[in-house]
Amino acid sequence: MFSTVSGKPISPNNVLRTWIWPACQASGIPRATWLTFRRTYSSWAHEKGVPAKVVAGIMGHTKVDTTLNVYTQVLDGAAREAAARIGSELSRIDVITTSASQRPA
């Protein structure tokens, strides 16, 4: 745990005002909040295949639904990748079906 010079806990809002928001401004990105970090973590973990139950536990949620419905967002390209995977599988099935129907009886 980090503390102020006087020994008191650092206020989360002071961390945002003192370090996070100036860094965002210098980088030219919108202001990040603690919710931004939670959503980013949950979304990245989901994209990398970390089980939702594990992410929920790390985030302190008793229900996986909270993690998935409130914090996890579909990242750019995820829908396109999912469509490509399904399309690839459908093409494979079509090849198997076509080659089987062309065999002599």
N, C-alpha and C positions, 0 to 999 in steps of 0.2 A: 504494500500500500504506500502511496506517495502522500506527502503532507506539505503544507505551506511552511514558510519560515517559522511561523508561530506554533507549528505542530498540529494544526487542524487539518482534517482531510481536504484535499483539493476538490473544489466544486466542479462537477462535470461541465456546467455551463461556462466556467472560467477557462477550462481546457479548450472548449470550442472557440470562445472569443479570443483567447490569447494565441493559440497555435493553429487550430484547424481552419478557421475562417480566413486568417491571413494567408495561409498556404493555398487555400482554394482560390482566393483572389489573385495571388501571384501566378497561379497555374491557369487562370482564366476559366475555371469551372464553377458551377453553382455551389453555394454553401452546402456543406455536408452536415448532417446531424447524426446523433447516435442511431436513429432509425435508419439512416442511409447506410451506416456500417453494418447494422444487423441484417438488412435486406441484401446487401452486397455479399456478406459472408454466406447467408443461407442460399442465395442464388448460385454462387460459385461452387459451393459444396455440392449442391444438387447436380450442377452441370458436370462435376468431376466424379459423380457416381457414389458419393458418400450416402449411406442409407439415411432416409429421412428420420428414422427413430434416433439415430446417433446425433444428427444435427439438432433435433428437438431437445435431446438431453443436454447437449453442450449449451444451447441457448436458454435452458431452464424452463422449457415448456413441458407440461405433463401430457399434452395432447399433440400428436403429430399434425393434426388438422390445423392447429394454430400456426405451426411452422410453415406448412405448405400453402395455406390460404392467405395468410397475412404477410409473411416475410419472403417467400420464394417467388421470384419472378422469372418468366421465360426470357432468356437472354437472346439477343440478336443472333440469327442464324440457327437457333435450336430447332425451330419449326421446319426450316429448309433441310436441315440434316435429318430430321425424323422422316420427312417425306422422301428423301433420297434413300434412306435405309429401307423403308417399306417398298418403294419402287423397285429397288434392287432385288428384294425378296420376291416380289410379284413377278419380275422378269425371270427369275430362276425357276419359279413354279411353272410359268408359261413354257419355258424351254423343256422342262421335264414332261409336261403334259403333251406338248407338240411332238417330241421325239417318241413318246410312247404310242401316240395315235398313228404314227407313220410306220410302225413295225408291221411286217407281214403277219397275217393271221395264221 
